[in-house]
Every structure is written in structure tokens, then in C-alpha cells.
Amino acid sequence: MIWIKYNSKLGELVAEGHSSAAPIGQDIVCAAVSTALDMIAVQLPWHRMELQQQDGFQRIRCRGRQAKRIFQRGLLLLEAIAGQYPDQIRVVRK
């Protein structure tokens, strides 16, 4: 299960876990989530963004109005993916 948690007050998006929909390297659910997270990260102002990545974990932090809009758009994509794969992904907004 991939848990995606967004905290608007902190300007933080955290994704943890694996979908286990297929073997590592063949998992289209994990690939879709990773691509969506990368899409969010590349749009944020690089000089104000913090990014932490490791296997099964990603944290993106950035504050400000522009960042909030980018997070909101990205969350719509992540929620759409979660709608297609409800047993593999959960998105929580705070």
C-alpha cells in the first residue's frame, strides 16, 4: 500500500510504501505515483523546495501560494490514480 499524505499548513507531501501490484521494476502503479511526484517536484521553485527520496519514501516540502497550487493540482492526479487502484494507494489531505 502506498500512503500519500499532504499537509497544507506545512507545505509537505509525503509518500510511503509500495503498491505490491507487480514485482519491483514492473509495477505500473508505483511508476505512476513516482511520475506524479516527480511532476510535482519539478514545478516547484527549486530554491525553496526540500526533497528527500529513498526506496519506498519521498518527501517534498515547499511553502507559498505557488507551491500550494502546484500541490493541489498534483494531488488531483494522485487521487485519480488512487481511484483506479484503491487497494494500492490512499491519499490523505490535512
C-alpha positions in Angstrom: 0.0 0.0 0.0 1.3 3.5 -0.9 0.2 6.2 1.6 0.3 9.7 0.3 -0.2 12.4 2.9 -0.4 16.1 2.2 -0.3 18.7 5.0 -1.2 22.1 3.5 -0.1 24.0 6.6 3.4 22.6 6.5 3.6 22.6 2.7 4.6 18.9 2.8 3.7 15.9 0.7 4.9 12.5 1.9 4.6 9.2 0.0 5.5 6.0 1.7 5.3 2.3 0.9 5.0 0.1 -2.2 1.9 -0.9 -4.1 2.8 -4.5 -4.5 0.7 -4.7 -7.6 3.6 -6.4 -9.5 7.2 -7.3 -9.0 9.6 -4.3 -8.4 10.6 -2.8 -11.8 7.3 -4.0 -13.4 4.8 -2.2 -11.1 2.9 0.4 -13.1 1.1 1.7 -10.0 4.4 2.6 -8.4 5.6 4.0 -11.7 2.5 6.2 -12.0 2.9 7.5 -8.4 6.6 8.2 -8.9 6.0 10.0 -12.1 3.3 12.2 -10.5 5.6 13.0 -7.6 8.4 13.9 -9.9 6.0 16.1 -11.9 5.1 18.0 -8.7 8.7 18.4 -7.6 10.0 19.8 -11.0 7.3 22.5 -11.0 8.2 23.9 -7.5 10.6 26.7 -7.0 13.9 24.8 -6.7 15.5 27.4 -4.4 12.7 26.9 -1.8 12.0 23.2 -2.2 13.3 20.4 0.0 13.3 16.9 -1.5 14.1 13.7 0.3 14.0 10.4 -1.5 14.8 6.8 -0.7 13.3 3.4 -1.5 9.6 3.5 -0.7 9.7 7.0 0.6 9.5 10.5 -0.8 9.0 13.8 1.0 8.5 17.2 -0.8 8.4 20.4 1.2 7.7 23.8 -0.2 5.6 26.7 1.1 3.9 29.6 -0.6 0.9 30.3 -2.8 2.5 29.0 -5.9 3.6 25.8 -4.2 0.1 25.3 -2.7 -1.4 25.5 -6.2 1.1 23.0 -7.6 0.5 20.6 -4.8 -3.3 20.9 -5.3 -3.0 20.1 -9.0 -0.6 17.2 -8.3 -3.0 15.8 -5.7 -5.8 15.7 -8.2 -3.6 13.4 -10.4 -2.6 11.3 -7.4 -6.3 11.0 -6.3 -7.2 9.9 -9.9 -4.6 7.2 -9.8 -5.9 6.1 -6.3 -9.4 5.9 -7.8 -8.2 3.4 -10.3 -6.1 1.4 -7.8 -7.9 1.8 -4.4 -6.3 -1.3 -3.0 -2.8 0.0 -3.6 -3.0 3.8 -2.9 -4.5 6.0 -0.3 -4.4 9.8 -0.4 -4.9 11.8 2.8 -5.2 15.6 2.9 -4.8 17.6 6.1 
